[in-house]
């Protein structure tokens, strides 16, 4: 077994210069029954703008503090040790900025081992240890709590989670070993593997308590006082701690391997095999069945070393920084002070997409929203949809009855377009045809004020052409949502040459208030996401037309790690929509985009695909095979993958040269947020650099140095 006390951690500590240290402050609290509890408070002194994090220097200080408490315990000076955080925050886990910059093989191993060495001391201080989790606790912070003997939880805690798999690593300071042996294998799989893959889902305090991660929960008003009293009762034996979810022999022998197999099969069906960390986490959870803590920690050391040193972790950190930083400071955005107030919104149309817009604007902006359509029946159908969705949210407890009534009152529908007169923001969501969109803007512009913003949700048409007849083209822009509107986090804000800074600033502010991330794009066909997805779909259609079986095409892109195959994606967005986008791109760039008659033929069929229970595409239906025309020059998965990689590399290079977006980072941000491009790939451009597509196509790379690991 690894003797952590004999490892020299000084290279890791010496390399951590510049870390924002979370200090470990100690004060003694008198226990009600007599005796003393030493309370460690984690605090980086940065108010609440920067959560406590756990880098090498932070661990080094905590290590010294724990050694001092062990000495006090041996001398009989204290009867217990507890750890808590600054107000509202326990800790946000490991300092990812430091982990990524220290990610040589040696430092990766030392980081894993140092976490085990320091946090493991909570299990051997000579007196009982308690974690008083008073706020946000993620990753390594949860592992601090797990290494303590007992855990209390503040009921107002914002979030609790193990997000590591989401970032391309695993809970490597005890989580993968301790969690399954505390809460059982099925809950551990959900907490450590499933939740991170569901857009990094967090646990609410009630869920964490029910799962068995904590022993008791107290209200925020007197959390520390109640926690100390509870700890005292535990010390005196008055309070018994029951942990009903701790797995027994039967679960370990029978349920454990079955749960792992089901989870592995489910992962393979849903995300493929490109992502490493979910499968590594499953292997660790499987091995934890032996309940050998020391051996489990060694397994975590090896796994974390390999993952931190690898490509996927570096790509994940790149993607994480895009979403957490670049998305909040969009490239090219004007000063937000130029934004105009939006006190009433108009939505042209009352179909499904328009109704989703209206509901989102009402919910997030809390301003009156007007929808119109060509007849009252369509308007009423849209209003019924909106009210129904509000009722569903109220039934699920997401809205109070007062909130629900307020929202219903904010959304009005009519066929009278004159009521747009006092709108500050008007967005059209009508049929995707240039003439139709031009006509509705021609009808609306004379009604609205000269300063009201006109936005179009077109997915591929020229925004400038849509507004070619406007008297005030300076207030025109594209505001492209992705479906489903309430869920997808990206908005492509399309700036045309005439768009002024006030309109653009207003659009960026509206996107922010809607809870979306906005990327500014130039007015080029397909903008970013649809232009690149059209490349993927086009190459899939080309291979199919050549005679390649659909299952082969679906599997071909698995190494990228996309959440679904190309035809499953087309089926999701709609065959007619996909065919229309493809036509738009082929019309704009006939020499670079592939036109498929089969794509249109499939769009006319009622049930073109065979799908399995996970919704994955298995093949074309018998009806589809009869209706389509195929060649006799089938290609392999490798050929399809290389074609897609090279076509994407070439198209992205052209887009950057054209100035469609400010930088490659914006391409990646769009694909991550708008197309589900996997975090572990880091978006498209790091992946294309790593596989050599950039070099093959234009003799260079998108990033210098490449975004890749150090290897082992």
SULDA-V497262 format. One record per backbone hydrogen bond with DSSP energy under -1.0 kcal/mol. CO is the residue of the C=O (numbers start at 1). NH is the residue of the N-H. Records with the same first field share a line. If there is no record, write none. Layout:
BEGIN
CO=NH  NH
END
This chain:
BEGIN
3=6
4=7
9=13
10=14
11=15
13=16
16=19
19=21
23=43
25=41
27=39
29=37
31=34
35=31
36=79
37=29
38=82
39=27
40=84
41=25
42=86
43=23
46=49
52=92
55=59
56=60
57=61
58=62
59=63
60=64
61=65
62=66
63=67
64=68
65=69
66=70
67=71
68=72
69=73
70=74
71=75
72=77
73=76
80=38
81=130
82=40
83=132
84=42
86=89
88=136
91=138
93=54
94=96
95=99
96=100
97=101
98=102
102=104
104=108
105=109
106=110
107=111
108=112
109=113
110=114
111=115
112=116
113=117
114=118
115=119
116=120
118=121
119=122
120=123
121=124
128=81
129=150
130=83
131=152
132=134
133=154
136=90  91
137=161
138=141
139=143
140=144
141=145
142=146
143=147
145=148
150=131
151=215  216
152=133
153=218
154=157
159=137
160=203
161=139
164=167  169
165=168
170=172
171=176
174=178
175=179
179=182  183
180=184
184=188
185=189
186=190
187=191
188=192
189=193  194
190=195
193=197
195=198  201
196=200
203=160
204=208
205=209
206=210
207=211
208=213
216=153
218=155
220=223
222=226
223=227
224=228
225=229
226=230
227=231
228=232
229=233
230=234
231=235
232=236
233=238  239
243=246
248=252
249=253
250=254
251=256
254=258
255=259
256=260
257=261
258=262
259=263
260=264
261=265
262=266
263=267
264=268
265=269
266=270
267=271
276=280
277=281
278=282
279=283
280=284
281=285
282=286
283=287
284=288
286=289
287=290
288=291
292=296
293=297
294=298
295=299
296=300
297=301
298=302
299=303
300=304
301=305
302=306
303=307
304=308
305=309
307=310
309=711
310=314
311=315
312=316
313=317
314=318
315=319
316=320
317=321
318=322
319=323
320=324
321=325  326
322=327
330=333
335=338
336=339
344=424  425
345=370
346=427
347=372
348=429
351=355
352=356
353=357
354=358
355=359
356=360
357=361
358=362
359=363
360=364
361=365
362=366
368=345
369=412
370=347
371=414
372=349
375=379
376=380
377=381
378=382
379=383
380=384
381=385
382=386
383=387
384=388
385=389
386=390
387=391
388=392
389=393
390=394
391=395
392=396
393=398
394=397
400=404
401=405
402=406
403=407
404=408
405=409
406=410
407=411
410=369
412=371
415=417
416=419
417=420
418=421
420=423
424=453
425=346
426=455
427=348
428=457
431=433
433=437
434=438
435=439
436=440
437=441
438=442
439=443
440=444
441=445
444=447  448
453=426
454=477
455=428
456=479
462=466
463=467
465=468
467=470
472=475
473=476
474=500
475=454
477=456
478=494
480=492
484=487  488
489=517
491=519
492=480
493=521
494=478
496=499
500=504
501=505
502=506
503=507
504=508
505=509
506=510
507=511
508=512
509=513
510=514
511=516
512=515
517=491
519=493
521=495
522=524
524=527
526=531
528=532
529=533
530=534
532=536
533=537
534=538
535=539
536=540
537=541
538=542
539=543
540=544
541=545
542=546
543=548
544=547
545=631
546=633
549=553
550=554
551=555
552=556
555=558
557=560
565=569
566=570
567=571
568=572
569=573
570=574
574=578
575=579
576=580
577=581
578=582
579=583
580=584
581=585
582=586
583=587
584=588
585=589
589=592  593
597=601
598=602
599=603
602=605
608=621
610=618  619
612=615
616=612
619=610
621=625
622=626
623=627
624=628
636=640
637=641
638=642
639=643
640=644
641=645
642=646
643=647
644=648
645=649
646=650
647=651
648=652
649=653
650=654
651=655
652=656
653=657
654=658
655=660
660=522
663=666  667
664=668
665=669
666=670
667=671
668=672
669=673
670=674
671=675  677
678=681  683
679=682
684=688
685=689
686=690
687=691
688=693  694
692=696
693=697
694=698
695=699
706=708
END
